[in-house]
Amino acid sequence: MHFPLEPDEDGWPPVYSEGLWAEPVGPGLYRLDNAPFFVTGVAPDDVVEAAADEDGNRQFVRVVQMGGRVVARVVPRRDGPLGGDLRAVLDAFAPLGVTGEGADPAYPLVALDIGPGIDRAAAKRLLVEGQADGRWYYDEGCVDDEWRALG
């Protein structure tokens, strides 16, 4: 599934589209199967509508149903205690049951997939603490009202 992107004045994101894995669940409907690095507003398990372009590639149209997952993107600071190590980010979140994937070597970032059954408050606290103590920068790629209410 292809998601078109438009870089801002600072050149972010550094790509014009991102492809995500998706499985068909109905006519023109697909369930997303991985956390995006650059696309915002979608997460794994979301059901989305897509339409084929002139080349037959599926292009994102809209979110039909949210899947209840949160995506956070983390960039480990090269000048911090993790030395830019993506694996160290994943290892920090693993005890909470949070999974993710690194975009290295092309891009030094991790997309975290915070799924059902995860202690969201603990995951958010770790994100905030890690940014405060210089381990990483983070942003929220796809969140819901429950996540926002955590403060």
Phi, psi and chi 1 to 4 in degrees:
 res  aa     phi    psi   chi1   chi2   chi3   chi4
   1 MET       -  129.2  166.5  100.8   31.3      -
   2 HIS  -102.0  136.2  -64.9  -83.9      -      -
   3 PHE  -120.2  113.8  -69.9   76.5      -      -
   4 PRO   -70.3  144.4   23.0  -28.8      -      -
   5 LEU  -130.4  151.0  -63.9  167.8      -      -
   6 GLU  -125.4  109.2 -166.5  167.8  -46.6      -
   7 PRO   -59.6  143.7  -24.6   35.0      -      -
   8 ASP   -80.3 -173.0   63.4   19.1      -      -
   9 GLU   -64.0  -19.2   61.7  -82.0   -6.4      -
  10 ASP   -92.7    1.4  -64.0  -36.7      -      -
  11 GLY    82.8   19.0      -      -      -      -
  12 TRP  -111.2  133.2 -169.8  -98.5      -      -
  13 PRO   -73.9  164.1   27.3  -32.1      -      -
  14 PRO   -82.9   15.8   30.8  -36.1      -      -
  15 VAL  -136.0  160.0  -65.6      -      -      -
  16 TYR   -99.0   -7.8  -70.4   96.2      -      -
  17 SER  -160.9  159.6   70.0      -      -      -
  18 GLU  -135.6  139.2 -178.2  173.6    5.8      -
  19 GLY  -102.9  134.5      -      -      -      -
  20 LEU  -120.9  148.1  -61.2  177.8      -      -
  21 TRP   -71.2  142.4  -66.7  103.4      -      -
  22 ALA  -153.5  146.6      -      -      -      -
  23 GLU  -116.1  141.2   63.5  177.6  -75.7      -
  24 PRO   -67.0  138.8    9.8  -11.0      -      -
  25 VAL  -128.6   -1.7  -65.8      -      -      -
  26 GLY   174.9  176.4      -      -      -      -
  27 PRO   -59.5  113.1  -19.3   29.4      -      -
  28 GLY    73.1    7.5      -      -      -      -
  29 LEU  -116.9  141.5  -60.0  177.3      -      -
  30 TYR  -141.9  143.8  -58.3   84.8      -      -
  31 ARG   -98.5  125.0 -176.4  176.4  -41.0  -79.6
  32 LEU   -70.5  143.7  -61.6  179.1      -      -
  33 ASP  -120.3    3.4 -162.2   31.2      -      -
  34 ASN  -151.9  160.8   64.5  -53.9      -      -
  35 ALA   -82.2  133.3      -      -      -      -
  36 PRO   -77.8  149.5   26.6  -31.4      -      -
  37 PHE   -84.5  -36.6  -66.4  113.2      -      -
  38 PHE  -121.9  -32.4  -55.9  111.4      -      -
  39 VAL   -67.5  137.7  175.2      -      -      -
  40 THR  -108.6  156.5   58.9      -      -      -
  41 GLY    84.5    4.3      -      -      -      -
  42 VAL  -135.0  154.9  -62.0      -      -      -
  43 ALA  -145.8  164.4      -      -      -      -
  44 PRO   -54.7  147.5  -26.0   35.4      -      -
  45 ASP    76.9   -6.5  -72.0  -19.2      -      -
  46 ASP   -66.1  142.8  -72.0   -2.8      -      -
  47 VAL   -99.1  126.0  174.8      -      -      -
  48 VAL  -124.9  157.6  -60.0      -      -      -
  49 GLU   -97.2  142.3  179.7 -178.0   -7.8      -
  50 ALA  -139.0  154.7      -      -      -      -
  51 ALA  -130.1  145.7      -      -      -      -
  52 ALA   -76.3  137.2      -      -      -      -
  53 ASP   -86.2 -173.7   64.4   14.4      -      -
  54 GLU   -62.9  -19.9   60.6  -83.0   -5.9      -
  55 ASP   -97.0    1.8  -64.0  -37.6      -      -
  56 GLY    86.3    5.5      -      -      -      -
  57 ASN   -81.1  140.2  -62.9  -47.0      -      -
  58 ARG   -76.5  125.2  -68.2 -176.7  -54.7 -112.2
  59 GLN  -113.1  132.2  -59.6  -68.9  -32.2      -
  60 PHE   -57.2  136.4  170.9   77.3      -      -
  61 VAL  -112.6  -54.3  173.9      -      -      -
  62 ARG  -166.2  161.0   67.4 -175.4  176.8   95.8
  63 VAL   -82.8  130.1  174.8      -      -      -
  64 VAL   -97.1  -42.3  174.1      -      -      -
  65 GLN  -148.5  128.8 -179.7 -179.4   -4.2      -
  66 MET   -74.0  144.4  -60.1  -62.2  -73.5      -
  67 GLY   -95.3   -1.3      -      -      -      -
  68 GLY    86.3   17.3      -      -      -      -
  69 ARG  -110.6  158.7  -58.4  176.0   92.3   82.7
  70 VAL  -116.6  140.8  166.9      -      -      -
  71 VAL  -118.3  127.0  172.6      -      -      -
  72 ALA  -121.8  143.1      -      -      -      -
  73 ARG  -112.0  132.6  -62.8  173.8  -60.9 -152.1
  74 VAL  -125.5  131.5  178.4      -      -      -
  75 VAL  -115.3  109.6  175.7      -      -      -
  76 PRO   -68.5  133.6   23.3  -29.5      -      -
  77 ARG   -71.8  129.1  -67.6  179.3   55.7  166.4
  78 ARG   -68.1  -28.7  -67.1 -169.4 -170.6  -77.0
  79 ASP   -92.1    8.3   63.6  -14.8      -      -
  80 GLY  -104.2 -175.2      -      -      -      -
  81 PRO   -63.8  -20.3   16.5  -25.1      -      -
  82 LEU   -88.0  -11.2  -58.5 -177.0      -      -
  83 GLY    58.6   28.6      -      -      -      -
  84 GLY    80.6   10.0      -      -      -      -
  85 ASP   -77.4  112.8 -176.1    6.6      -      -
  86 LEU   -65.2  -39.4  -59.1 -175.0      -      -
  87 ARG   -59.6  -37.2  178.8   84.2 -108.8  157.3
  88 ALA   -64.1  -34.3      -      -      -      -
  89 VAL   -64.7  -50.7  172.6      -      -      -
  90 LEU   -58.9  -41.0  -66.9  167.1      -      -
  91 ASP   -64.5  -34.4  -70.0  -12.4      -      -
  92 ALA   -65.8  -33.6      -      -      -      -
  93 PHE   -93.3  -17.0  -74.6   88.8      -      -
  94 ALA   -56.0  -41.2      -      -      -      -
  95 PRO   -61.5  -20.9  -25.1   34.9      -      -
  96 LEU   -86.6   -7.2  -59.8  176.0      -      -
  97 GLY    87.5    6.7      -      -      -      -
  98 VAL   -80.2  131.7  174.9      -      -      -
  99 THR  -109.0  170.9   60.4      -      -      -
 100 GLY  -177.7 -174.8      -      -      -      -
 101 GLU  -148.4  139.8 -177.5  178.4    0.1      -
 102 GLY   -93.5  148.6      -      -      -      -
 103 ALA   -97.6    6.9      -      -      -      -
 104 ASP   -65.9  147.3 -137.6   13.8      -      -
 105 PRO   -90.0   -9.7   32.4  -33.8      -      -
 106 ALA   -66.8  -43.7      -      -      -      -
 107 TYR  -137.0  131.8  -53.8  103.5      -      -
 108 PRO   -83.7   64.7   32.3  -35.4      -      -
 109 LEU  -143.2  160.0   67.4   99.1      -      -
 110 VAL  -121.6  134.2  171.3      -      -      -
 111 ALA   -99.5  115.8      -      -      -      -
 112 LEU   -94.0  136.4  -65.1  175.6      -      -
 113 ASP  -109.9  107.7  176.2    7.0      -      -
 114 ILE  -102.4   98.2  -56.4  166.3      -      -
 115 GLY   -95.0 -175.6      -      -      -      -
 116 PRO   -60.3  146.1  -19.2   29.3      -      -
 117 GLY    85.1   -7.8      -      -      -      -
 118 ILE   -83.0  140.7  -57.9  -62.9      -      -
 119 ASP   -71.2   96.1 -178.9  -16.2      -      -
 120 ARG   -62.5  -38.1  -73.5 -179.4  165.2 -157.2
 121 ALA   -62.0  -41.5      -      -      -      -
 122 ALA   -66.9  -40.0      -      -      -      -
 123 ALA   -65.0  -44.3      -      -      -      -
 124 LYS   -66.5  -40.1 -168.9  165.6 -171.3  178.1
 125 ARG   -59.8  -42.9 -169.9  168.8   40.5 -105.5
 126 LEU   -65.1  -40.3 -178.4   54.0      -      -
 127 LEU   -58.7  -48.4  -76.4  166.1      -      -
 128 VAL   -65.8  -45.7  170.7      -      -      -
 129 GLU   -63.6  -41.0  -71.1  170.7   -0.3      -
 130 GLY   -64.6  -34.9      -      -      -      -
 131 GLN   -72.0  -41.5 -177.8  160.3  -69.3      -
 132 ALA   -64.6  -35.8      -      -      -      -
 133 ASP   -93.8    8.4   68.5   18.5      -      -
 134 GLY    86.1   11.7      -      -      -      -
 135 ARG   -75.2  -36.3  -76.2 -179.8  -81.5  176.0
 136 TRP  -160.2  170.2   52.7   63.9      -      -
 137 TYR  -108.8  151.3  -58.2  105.2      -      -
 138 TYR  -144.8  158.5   84.8   92.3      -      -
 139 ASP  -141.8  166.8   76.1  -10.9      -      -
 140 GLU  -102.5  112.3  -61.8  168.1  -22.4      -
 141 GLY   -81.3  -36.4      -      -      -      -
 142 CYS  -154.5  115.4 -176.4      -      -      -
 143 VAL  -132.2  166.5  -61.1      -      -      -
 144 ASP  -124.5 -179.3   55.9   20.7      -      -
 145 ASP   -62.6  -36.8  -70.1  -20.8      -      -
 146 GLU   -60.5  -43.7  177.7 -172.2  -19.4      -
 147 TRP   -64.5  -45.6  179.5  -93.8      -      -
 148 ARG   -60.8  -35.7  -75.1 -175.4 -158.2   92.2
 149 ALA   -68.9  -14.4      -      -      -      -
 150 LEU   -71.1  -11.0  -66.4  172.7      -      -
 151 GLY    94.4      -      -      -      -      -
